[in-house]
């Protein structure tokens, strides 16, 4: 069968990286090539150049196949369903390359605007598999090598993208063999006059410099051999962009740079490094200020080597680098993350951002070091072990904002400006309105909707509400409320507390346990703390509930109180609702076990710590308590206070459509209130409903039970 795309297929057929593909991946590649029909695929030369660079970095088969498929977009789209099922790692590498297009588009949109550091970090955040980065670097280098044939505007845009994104990434990840050429080619297209001037100066002195280096390396090699040191000695290549940066940094002409004449010595082990250093210093006079020991004191990125400068033959300055062969291999192939001391802009990053990037670089080192088999296994662990703790979102103008993971639009607003946060009333993410507690994701474009006046809300400070993930943002809100007068803070704190306590039925609870727990002298001090967000209202409620639970457990352990109370709802009848015959000024509460309502015959039982508990006269729990301690039984009568009383109702019915609707409508018509409903499904379509209702008196409850009993499908209704 004739090949539809002979150039691509024939070019790939003889490539060593393609020949080394595992059989399962080779089958997918053959399928992709068989369906290709030419068109706008990547040029074969660029693709082969990309594969050459990946082979140099020991890329595994999955990365090789992903790079090829990205260059054949129609084939990739056709194979995507199969890749997602059979080769998810390849699919992830393809997704990462497509996601990078978002960063390239943002760079074009913001060309010349500000520091591109945010775009580099956004790229690292949106790729799921870090093996995408070497693929991107290799392809960019291949495109730069072929850029001379492009129109000038396209060539300059490609070089700017390389300078801002790819070369710094290669530098960060220590991929030196790509990094130097990326920098030099970008410099060549962006500043051709300076590039040619430095290249001409180097060429003018090349013959003499090469002769000098040959003489030095021969002398040093003989001296090392005389000391029994097995070493490789060679001249160290210099790169035009690096020379230009040093000329600018030191403000000196090219002839005064120390390391234009440089040699590198590779030995077997660390003792041999120091022995070689001694030989070099014995041969030539060292320059003390130019000696750096990065073996005894490695750089933060784990870069290790000995650097020294000496006055060599003819009185010329000579740089000597000494390292083991292992150190050299790591540095050249990207294992040493050699970037912190090269990029001064990186010093402004937060500690959290550094830690996250360091973890990624660590994983990249291991991926580049691993064999093809090990790399596949290692890549599989990226999703679970490489946890990024920052996200990178975009302003409407395309600027990148670095936020903690879990950040919300409100965090974004406060990051932009404190006043924007104070005036925030809403937000849009990618053009869609979202709530202020929406969790942002890397790559989201966020727009803040603001009002005219600063009106932050108190509930933004409550961590449980999820409005703010950043401590810095919460501190800005807290600072705004600190400026208010104490009276307003007390009132706002009281409102927040009352709302939470009412929700849990704790309005009448004694606040003393909470005052003690939060070390406040008065209730007003506690209310101010709640208003300022130092203490959440739910924390106060939890303190009161824990105190109530402890007291109840103590009473139960004594065998003195057997009443069963719902832990989250504590309903008390007002004290005036009952009259304890012959006794005054006693705390009186409705027993939860039987829940008497006005009209029921009631009796009182004096507990140890909860006052008088009022039971129905026929309550089983009361009968047991009174039999054990008859001296604690007190006569009680119903008073005249209203306000409603809770009662439990159990309904047995046939499970039918609209049963709950009919039931709740009936209760509402009777002017009662449903507090809760719980259902238990039985056999043969039966259902048991447990209702908690609030009624005014026994008469209203009795009428309600009768009417519920008459509903279609209801078989039995009774007090709970």
MOQUIZI-V951299 format. One record per run of one state. SS is the DSSP state (a for helix, b for strand, c for the rest). FROM is the first residue (numbers start at 1). LEN is the number of residues. If there is no record, write none. Layout:
BEGIN
SS	FROM	LEN
SS	FROM	LEN
END
This chain:
BEGIN
c	1	5
a	6	8
c	14	2
a	16	4
c	20	3
a	23	12
c	35	9
a	44	13
c	57	4
a	61	11
c	72	1
a	73	14
c	87	1
a	88	22
c	110	7
a	117	10
c	127	4
a	131	15
c	146	1
a	147	3
c	150	2
a	152	21
c	173	3
a	176	15
c	191	1
a	192	35
c	227	5
b	232	4
c	236	4
a	240	11
c	251	3
a	254	3
c	257	1
a	258	3
c	261	1
b	262	6
c	268	2
a	270	14
c	284	1
b	285	2
c	287	1
a	288	3
c	291	1
b	292	2
c	294	12
b	306	6
c	312	1
a	313	3
c	316	1
b	317	8
a	325	8
c	333	11
a	344	5
c	349	2
a	351	19
c	370	2
a	372	9
c	381	1
a	382	4
c	386	4
b	390	5
c	395	5
b	400	5
c	405	3
b	408	1
a	409	8
c	417	1
a	418	5
c	423	1
b	424	6
c	430	2
b	432	3
c	435	4
b	439	1
c	440	5
b	445	6
c	451	7
a	458	4
c	462	1
a	463	3
c	466	5
a	471	12
c	483	3
a	486	18
c	504	8
a	512	6
c	518	5
a	523	9
c	532	5
a	537	21
c	558	17
a	575	3
b	578	3
c	581	7
b	588	3
c	591	11
b	602	5
c	607	5
b	612	5
c	617	3
a	620	9
c	629	1
a	630	3
b	633	2
c	635	1
b	636	3
c	639	6
b	645	10
c	655	4
a	659	11
c	670	3
b	673	9
c	682	4
b	686	10
c	696	2
a	698	12
c	710	4
b	714	6
c	720	1
END
